[in-house]
């Protein structure tokens, strides 16, 4: 059976899951001693700059031997690919469907939608619209009451706002905007002071 290829994103996610399942890596013997010796061999300074410390640790970590993948990783990846290939197309997303099936589905869906629209149009042409509106009004009276309540609140709010002098209204909005900008500025300064410097 021909294997269906995984997309690069799916393959990357699968490999990341497999690698995260590996046991944690231990530093080789003598790593801490070599790092300590390298730190002590440097000229005496009151405090090492973070960039220099980062470069030193980076050099030591690059000197570590490469980590070998476990023997079972390749077989597990291939088994997952084969298992995905065995999933039928109708259980996958639209992009995996065969092109002919997609075309037939679009044609059928368009035909069903057109038939429903035509049926509603022809059905409503032969009905007494005033009777339908009256019945709908009785069934949805709660929604009409709710609509009238919301409309009244909106009209009352617009009357109240129109009674406020424009200078006060715009001044209040400008004050609120200034307070928000001050709040965000203080938050950004606090973040930089507390977290960025550590």
ABEGO torsion letter per residue (X at the ends): XBBBBBBAAAAAAAAAAAAAABBBBBBBBGAAAAAAAAAAABBBBABBBAAAAAAAAAAAAAABBBBBBBAAAAAAAAAAAAAAAABBAAABBAAABBAAAAAAAAAAAAAAAAAAAAAAAAAAAABBAAAAAAAAAAAAAAAAAAAAAAAAAAAAAAAAAAABBAAAAAAAAAAAAAAAAAAAAAAAAAAAAAAAAX
